[in-house]
């Protein structure tokens, strides 16, 4: 798994599970934690978009608006 995605999953309280029989590795989330995980990804994308737009918050706002996220 991509290290950045793994860090966001852990930040969102995802629980890592390693199934011994199949060897499968996965993160599992409660519903509220899954939403937090998605919000962290969208927020990171908006931050990067804003960064590359030379401080223009239009990109940042468009990304958040697209996903129905209101600024805090």
DOSE-156170 format. One record per residue (C-alpha): x negated, y, z negated. Coordinates in Angstrom, 2 decimals. Each point is the difference from the previous one (the first is absolute). Layout:
      px      py      pz
       X       Y       Z
...
//
This chain:
      px      py      pz
    0.00    0.00    0.00
   -1.17    3.51    0.78
   -1.61    1.48   -3.13
    1.93    3.29    0.24
    3.34   -1.82    0.26
   -1.03   -2.21   -2.93
   -0.76    3.09   -2.11
    3.41    1.50    0.79
    1.72   -3.30   -0.81
   -1.71   -0.08   -3.38
    0.80    3.67   -0.61
    3.67   -0.84    0.64
   -0.14   -2.78   -2.62
    0.06   -2.80    2.57
   -0.80   -3.39   -1.50
   -2.59   -2.15    1.80
    0.93   -3.66    0.37
   -2.30   -2.76    1.22
    1.89   -3.19    0.70
   -2.35   -2.86   -0.81
    1.78   -2.65    2.07
    0.18    1.97    3.26
   -2.85    2.43   -0.62
    2.32    2.86    0.94
   -0.82    3.41   -1.45
    2.62    2.69   -0.36
    1.16    3.01   -1.94
    3.51    0.00   -1.37
    1.96    3.04   -1.12
    3.08    0.83   -1.98
    2.36    2.11    2.14
   -0.99    3.25   -1.72
   -3.69   -0.86    0.42
    0.44   -0.85    3.69
    1.53    3.45    0.52
   -2.94    1.55   -1.87
   -2.40   -1.93    2.27
    1.74    1.32    3.13
    0.00    3.54   -1.38
   -3.73   -0.19   -0.71
   -0.67   -1.05    3.60
    2.17    2.78    1.44
   -1.55    2.56   -2.34
   -3.50   -1.04    1.04
    0.94    0.30    3.69
    1.48    3.46   -0.59
   -3.13    1.08   -1.88
   -2.26   -1.16    2.83
    2.22    1.65    2.63
   -0.12    3.28   -1.89
   -3.75   -0.28   -0.38
   -0.55   -0.40    3.75
    2.43    2.82    0.78
   -2.38    2.48   -1.63
    2.21    0.66   -3.01
    3.17    0.36    2.07
    2.70   -1.55   -2.15
    2.38   -0.52    2.95
   -1.42   -3.48    0.70
    0.16   -0.85   -3.70
    3.61    1.17   -0.27
    1.05   -1.78    3.22
   -1.35   -3.34   -1.24
    1.72    0.30   -3.38
    3.24    1.15    1.64
   -0.09   -2.92    2.45
    0.00   -2.44   -2.90
    2.54    1.99   -2.02
   -2.46    0.91   -2.74
    0.46    3.24   -1.86
   -3.01    1.78   -1.39
   -0.35   -0.02   -3.75
//
